[in-house]
């Protein structure tokens, strides 16, 4: 109870600060981040006002909440409906480009890890640090923190939180410079399709009961997965190897599978119940906030100080990758520079950063801005459950720990080449045949 009360009080104070000081809104320092920093300052690494028992409670949260986060994300993601039209092909190109950015960050991380630590170093597990912290942001870093604690490498989680913080700061500061550069160049482009070509969201009345149903529904995949794992572990006819494998398997992997299965059912029976999915998103937002504040609150600052060289070198890698992705974006997206600015914010921490940059360059109410936002949002389900803190992102450190570093690097490189070819082929198809 004490943990809940103190968390609520500090979160309320953070919310008041966030809403009354433009600095925090400008740099997107969310209340959950502020709350985590308050905990960090008031704990034994600061002024030692808050007891260690509360921090022990908070340390448990990240590994517990990952499963609920994935459940909410997958259940609330709209189904991707790719049709033979100009709009959907542009959505597909955007979706592919997000994968290209993520893989570029991963390959940069793999390259840094190999040359800085050596081929046999246990620190190769940090290879996904840029992708987790930068394209994933604090939410993904918090989920990653909970996961690597299960792998008994908690310091990697602390570094992921720092990576996300550096990415967020870089995205905001450098993004403003990019916006001013674009304005000075007075970039102009023709709009090749009208806003009325885009699907319009259906309006729905707010229904509190259905919102509560949405919150409850988010818990169902986790409950099913938890008891399914218990049943599988108790099956006598399974070999010891399989039983050990199931026991070591993180719960969220089962949650992902179950959530995808249940999502199909929910879309059949509740596809017109928009309020239900609003409830799921509210639940996901609460879980994400708890993940972020608990991960920041329980960071080990001594590890950060000792690992300042690691923080610097991976940050430089993230800076190079983000700038490179922005430079090449005109080749891979059709809504440059509007959607490129959104992608730049997304690739350095949060989509909110990208929207802020877009609004600084050209107001969000502008027709071209609305088109870019809709393409970006429509493409999000193609990447969000998988990369930038998705199931592939969290699978990578596990595979590296089990000796698949080189296989992963080769697979990522080949995938990158295939995606580049696919994206450019779509561009040629759009220009020549549509």
N, C-alpha and C positions, 0 to 999 in steps of 0.2 A: 504493500500500500504506500509506503514511504517513497518508493521509486516512482510510482505513478503520480503522486502528488507533486514531487519536486520536478518531474519532467513536464507536467502540465503547467506549473508556475513559470518555469524557465521558457517554455514554448510560448506562453502568453506574453511574457516580457519581450521575447524575440519578435513576435508578431507586431507588437506595438512599435518597436524600434524600426522594423522593416517598413511599416506603413507611414512612419513619420519622418524618416530621413531618406532623402532621395538618393544619397550615395549608395545605399544598399540595393535599392531598386535598379539603379543605373548599372551596377556591376553584378546584378542578379545573385546577390548573396542572400539566399533564401532563409526563412526563419528556422528551418531544420538545421542548416549549417551554423547559424548563430547559436542555436540551442546546444549543438555539439561542442562549439567553442566555449560556451559558458561552462559546460560540464568539465571540459579540459582544464580551464582556468581555476575552477573551484575545487578540483580534485587533488590527489596527492602529487600530481605533477605541477600543481600551481600553488594555491594558498591553503590547500588541505582542509577546506570547510566541509565538503561532502565526504561521507564515510565510504570505505572501500566496498562495503556490502552492496551499495547501490551500483557501483561500477561492475561488480560481479554479475548483477542482474542484467545490466546493459550488454555485457560481453556475450551473453547467451543469445541475445536478440538476432544479430545478423544471420547466424546459421539457421535459426528457426524461421525467419521471415522470408528467406529466399524462395521457398516453395509457394508461399502465399502470393508473393510478387509475380512469379511466373504464371500462376493460376489466373490472376487478375488481368495480366497483360494479354495472355492468349485468348481468354474468354471475351475480352472487350475489343479485340482486333477484328475489323471487318473482313469478310471474305474477299479475296482478290478476284475480280471478275474481268479478265482480259478479253477484250473484244477486238475485232478487226476494224479499228478506227484510229484516226490520228491521235486523239487524246490518249487512248489506252497504250498506244505504242510509245508515246512520250513518257507516260507513267512507267512503262517497262524500262525505258532507257534510264530514267532517274533511279529506279530501284537497283538496276545493275551498277550504276555509278556509285551508289552508297556502298555496295559490296567492294567495288574497286578501291574506294578510300580506306575501308576497314582493312583490306588485305595489304595495301601499301603500308599502313601503320604497323601491321603485324610483321611484315617483311623487314621493315626498319628496325623493329624491336628484336627480331631474330638475329639480324646482322650485328647490331650493337652487342647483344648478349654473347654471340660467338667470338667476336674479336676482343671484347673487353674482359670477359671472364674465362674464355677457353672452352674447348669442346666437351670437357668432362666435369665442368663446374655445376654444382647444385643450383647456382643462381641463374642457370638457363631458364628456370621457371619464370623469370621476370620478362621473358620475351614478349608477352602479351600486355605489358605494362602500359604502353602508349595507347593501344587500341581500347583497353579497359577504361583508362582514365580520361582519354581525350574524346573519342567518338562515343564512349559509354557515359562519361560524366560521373558525378558523385553517386548517383543511384546504383550504377553498375559497379563502381568501385566498392561501394558498401556490400553489395551482393558477393563480389569477388572476395572481399575481406572475410566474409563468413565462410566461404567455400575453402579458401586456403588454410583457414584455421582447422578445418577437418583434415586437411592434408598435412597438418602439423608444421606449417610454415607461416605463422601469423605475421611476421615482419613484412611479407609481401603485400598483405592487406594494408598495412600502414603506408607503404610506398605508393599503393594504388590511390589512396585518398589524397596524398600529396600531389600525385600526378594529375588527378582530376582538378585540384585547386589551381595548379600551375596552368593547365590547359584553359580553365575558365578565365583566369586573369589575362592570359595571352590572347584569347579569342576576343575579349572585350577591347583591349588596348590596340591590338593590331588591326582589328576589324574596323575601328573608327578611321584608321589611316587608310585602309583599303577603300572605304566609302568615299573619303575625301579625294582619293586618287581617281576613282570612277567618276565622281562629279566633275573633276577638273578636265577629264577626257570627254565629258558630255556624251556618254555612250548612248546610242539610239539603236533601236531595232524594230523591225516590223512585227506586228502581231498577226500570226497566220491563221488564227482561229478565234472565234468569238466566245465570250463568256457563257452565252446560252447553250454552247455545246457541252458544257460541263454538267454532270449530274448534280441536282440540287437536293440538299438534305431535307428530309421530311420533318415538318413541324409536329410536335407532340406536346400534350399537356403534362405538367409536372404531377407525378403521382408518388407520394411519399412511401406508400405501401410497396409499390413495385421497386422503388429504390432500395428499400430494406431487403426485398427478395433478391435483388442483385448482389447485395453485400453477402447474404447467406449463401447464394449460389457460388460465390468465389471460394468459399471454404470447402465445398463438396469435393472437388478434385483432390485436395490435400488429404481429406479424411479417407477417401477411397484409396489413394496411393499409400497412405500410412498403413492401413489394415491389409492391403494387398501385399505389401512388403513383409508384414508379419506372417501372413499365410504362407508366402513363398519360402520364408526362412524356416518354417516348421515342417515342410514337406519331407518325409522320411526317405522317399525314393530318389531325392536329389543327391548328387555327390558332394563331398565336403568342399571341393573346389567351387562348385556352383553356389553352395550355401555361403561360403566366405565372400564370393563375388557379390551376391545379393546383399549381404550384410554391409559390405563396404560401399555399395552403390548409393550415392547421395539421393535423398528422397525426391529432390526437385526433378531429377531425370524422369522418374515415374510420373510426377505431377505434369510434366510437359506432355507426355504421351496421353495421359488420361484427359488433360484439358483440351487437347486437339480433338479427341474423340467426342467429348461432351459438347464442345463448341458447335460441332456439326448438328447435334441434336437441338441445342438451344436456338440455332439459327432457323431451324425448321419450325419450331413451336413458338419462338418469341421474336421473330425477325421484325415485327411491326411494333414491338414494345421497346421504344427508344429509352424510356425512363429506366427500364431494367438494366440496360447497359450503362446508363449514367451511374447507377448504384454500384456497379462493378468497378467503374473508373474511380469513384469516390473511395471505395475500399482500397484500390491499388495505390491511390495517392497517399492515403494514411499509412499504409505499409511502407511505401517508399520513404516518406518523411521519417518514420521510426528507424528504418535501415540507415539512413544518412546520419541522423543525429547520434545513434548508438555507435556507428562505426567511427565517427569523428571523436566522440566522447571517450572512446577506449583506445585511441591511438597511443602508441608508445613513442614519445618524443625523443627519447634517447637513441632509438634506432634511426630516426630521421636524421639526427645530428651526426651519428656515426656514418650514415650512408649518403652524405651530401653529394659525394661524387656521382653516385648512382642517380640521384635526383636530377643533377645537372645534365648528365650525358643523355638520359632518356628524354628530358625536356627539350634539349637541342634537337633530338631526333623527331620529336613531335612537332616542333616549330617548322623544321624543314619539310616534313611530310604534308602539313596543313597548307603551307604556302604553295608547294608543288601541286597539290590537288586543286587549289584555286586557279592556278595558272593554266592547267590543262582542262579545266571544266568546260570551256566553250566547245571543246571537241566532243564532249560526252553528254551534254544536256542541251535542251532546246530553248530553255528560258533564261539564258545568261543575259545579264548578270544577276537577275532577281533571285533565281533559285540557287545560284552559286553562292550568294551571300548567306542564304538559309543553310546550305550545306556546310559553309565555312564555320558558322556558329555551331552546328551539330557536330562537326568534326573536331571542335575544340572544347566541347563540354555540354552544351545544351541547345536544343532547337530554339528556345527563347532568346538566346544570344543572336541567332540567325535572324529571327523575326525583328529584333531590335535594330539590327544592322540594315535590314531591308527597309524598315520604316524611316531610318535616317537617310537612306539613299533615295527612296521614293515611297511615299506614304502607302500604308497597307491597303488603303481604300482605292488606290490606283488599279485600273483594270489588269495591267500586266502583273502587278503584285498579287492580286487575287488569283490569277491563273497559276502563277508559280506556287503559291501556297497550296492550292488545290492539287496540283500535280505532286508536290512534295508529300502532302498528307495521304494521297491515294496510294503512293508507292511505299509508305512506311511499313505496312504489314509484310512486305517482301523481305524486309531485313530485320526489323525490331526483335522478333522472337529468336533470332539466330546469332546476330553479331552485335557488337557494341554492348556487351554484357549479356547477350543471349546464350542459348545452350551451347553453341559452338565455342563462344568466348570462354565459357567456364570449363569446357571439355579440354581445351588446349593445355592448361597447366597440368592437368591430370595425365595427359598423353606424354607431355615432356618429362614428367617425373618418372614415367614408365619406359623411357628410352626411345621415344619416337620423334626426337627433335629434327633429325635430318629428313625423315619421311614427311613430316609436317611442312618443313620448309619447301621441299620439292613440290608437294601437293598444292601449297598456297601459290607458288610461282606459276605452275601450270594452270591453276584456276584463274589467276590474274590474266594470263595471256588469253585464255578462252573467253573471259568476260569482256576484255577489251575488243576482241574480234567481234563478239556478239553485239556489243553496243554500237560499234562503228558500222556494222552491217545493217542494223536497224536504222541508223541515220541515213544510210544510202537508200534503203528501201523506202523510207518516208519521203525523201527528196525526189526519187525517181518514179515511184508508183502511186503515191497518194497526193 
